[in-house]
Amino acid sequence: MKMRMIAWILTFTTVILLAQDNQAPQNLLKNPGFEAPEAGNTNMPAAWGVFAETGEPSAFTLVTNNPKEGASALKLAFGTSASKFYGVGQRISVKAGQVVTTGTYTGLSYAKAGQTVIASFTGFGSAQVGFI
């Protein structure tokens, strides 16, 4: 139930924020498509840092088969690492009032006055909001 509530809140928050800001999207990440390998470690993409619960994960590999876009993708494999979670990330600078989204694999849709937006989640239901 708690996860369902979080999903609804995030959905409405994202829709409302997108309705308020019609600026062209800008990618704030460096090397967002993992195209450039790190100097000295060709298994890691340049400009990306590693985080882990414990230890240093070594199960990262840049691969060229089946990337969504571009020529490469980052493969994360759960092998013999003692860590229960690990990944890669970047720190970015944002300005007050700037809209930042994460996980926009499907892109952004901006709402305008007079439109109704419906977000549907399999197994959770749907949410609808209208803009006047």
C-alpha positions as CSV (number, residue, x, y, z in Angstrom):
1,M,0.0,0.0,0.0
2,K,2.8,2.4,0.8
3,M,4.5,1.8,-2.6
4,R,1.2,2.5,-4.3
5,M,0.9,5.8,-2.5
6,I,4.4,6.8,-3.4
7,A,3.8,5.9,-7.1
8,W,0.6,8.1,-7.2
9,I,2.4,11.0,-5.5
10,L,5.4,10.8,-7.9
11,T,3.0,10.6,-10.9
12,F,1.1,13.7,-10.0
13,T,4.2,15.6,-9.0
14,T,5.9,14.8,-12.3
15,V,2.8,15.7,-14.4
16,I,2.3,19.0,-12.5
17,L,6.0,19.9,-12.8
18,L,6.0,19.2,-16.5
19,A,2.9,21.3,-17.0
20,Q,4.6,24.2,-15.4
21,D,7.9,24.1,-17.4
22,N,7.8,24.0,-21.2
23,Q,11.5,24.5,-21.7
24,A,13.3,22.2,-24.1
25,P,14.7,19.2,-22.3
26,Q,18.5,19.2,-21.8
27,N,20.6,16.2,-20.7
28,L,22.7,17.2,-17.8
29,L,24.8,14.0,-17.7
30,K,28.2,13.6,-19.2
31,N,28.6,10.6,-21.5
32,P,24.9,9.7,-21.0
33,G,25.0,6.9,-23.5
34,F,28.2,5.3,-22.2
35,E,29.8,5.8,-25.5
36,A,33.3,6.8,-24.2
37,P,35.2,4.4,-22.1
38,E,37.1,5.5,-19.0
39,A,40.9,6.0,-19.6
40,G,42.7,3.0,-18.1
41,N,39.5,0.9,-17.5
42,T,37.6,0.1,-20.7
43,N,34.9,-1.8,-18.8
44,M,33.7,1.5,-17.3
45,P,32.2,4.5,-19.0
46,A,34.0,7.8,-18.7
47,A,32.5,10.4,-16.2
48,W,30.6,7.8,-14.2
49,G,31.4,6.9,-10.6
50,V,30.7,3.5,-8.9
51,F,28.8,3.2,-5.6
52,A,28.4,0.0,-3.5
53,E,27.2,-1.1,-0.1
54,T,30.4,-2.8,0.7
55,G,33.6,-3.5,-1.3
56,E,34.4,-2.6,-4.8
57,P,32.1,-4.1,-7.4
58,S,33.8,-5.5,-10.6
59,A,30.8,-6.7,-12.5
60,F,30.5,-3.8,-14.9
61,T,31.2,-4.2,-18.6
62,L,30.7,-1.9,-21.6
63,V,29.0,-4.0,-24.3
64,T,28.0,-3.3,-27.9
65,N,25.2,-5.8,-28.3
66,N,21.6,-4.5,-28.2
67,P,22.1,-0.9,-26.9
68,K,18.9,1.2,-26.8
69,E,20.7,4.0,-28.6
70,G,24.2,4.6,-29.8
71,A,27.0,2.0,-30.0
72,S,27.3,0.7,-26.4
73,A,25.5,0.0,-23.2
74,L,26.6,-0.7,-19.6
75,K,26.1,-4.2,-18.3
76,L,25.7,-4.7,-14.6
77,A,26.1,-8.4,-13.5
78,F,25.5,-9.7,-10.1
79,G,28.4,-12.0,-9.5
80,T,30.6,-12.7,-6.5
81,S,30.5,-9.2,-5.1
82,A,29.8,-9.1,-1.3
83,S,27.6,-6.0,-1.8
84,K,23.9,-6.3,-1.8
85,F,23.5,-3.3,-4.1
86,Y,25.8,-1.3,-6.4
87,G,25.6,0.9,-9.4
88,V,27.0,3.9,-11.2
89,G,26.0,7.6,-10.9
90,Q,27.0,11.2,-11.5
91,R,26.7,14.4,-9.5
92,I,25.0,17.2,-11.5
93,S,24.4,20.9,-10.7
94,V,20.9,22.2,-10.8
95,K,19.4,25.7,-10.5
96,A,16.6,26.8,-8.2
97,G,13.3,26.1,-9.9
98,Q,14.8,23.8,-12.5
99,V,12.8,20.7,-13.4
100,V,14.9,17.5,-13.3
101,T,13.5,14.1,-14.2
102,T,15.1,10.7,-13.9
103,G,14.4,7.5,-15.7
104,T,12.7,9.1,-18.7
105,Y,13.3,6.1,-20.9
106,T,10.1,6.8,-22.8
107,G,10.7,10.6,-23.1
108,L,8.7,13.5,-21.7
109,S,5.2,14.7,-22.5
110,Y,4.3,18.2,-21.6
111,A,0.7,19.1,-20.5
112,K,-1.0,22.3,-21.6
113,A,-4.0,24.2,-20.3
114,G,-7.2,22.4,-21.2
115,Q,-5.6,19.0,-21.4
116,T,-6.3,15.9,-19.3
117,V,-3.4,13.6,-18.5
118,I,-4.0,9.9,-17.5
119,A,-1.2,7.8,-16.1
120,S,-1.9,4.0,-15.9
121,F,0.1,1.5,-14.0
122,T,-0.6,-2.3,-14.5
123,G,-1.5,-3.8,-11.2
124,F,-2.0,-0.4,-9.5
125,G,-4.7,1.5,-11.4
126,S,-4.6,4.9,-13.0
127,A,-4.5,8.5,-12.1
128,Q,-6.1,11.4,-14.0
129,V,-5.5,15.1,-13.7
130,G,-6.9,18.0,-15.7
131,F,-5.3,21.4,-16.3
132,I,-7.3,24.6,-16.6
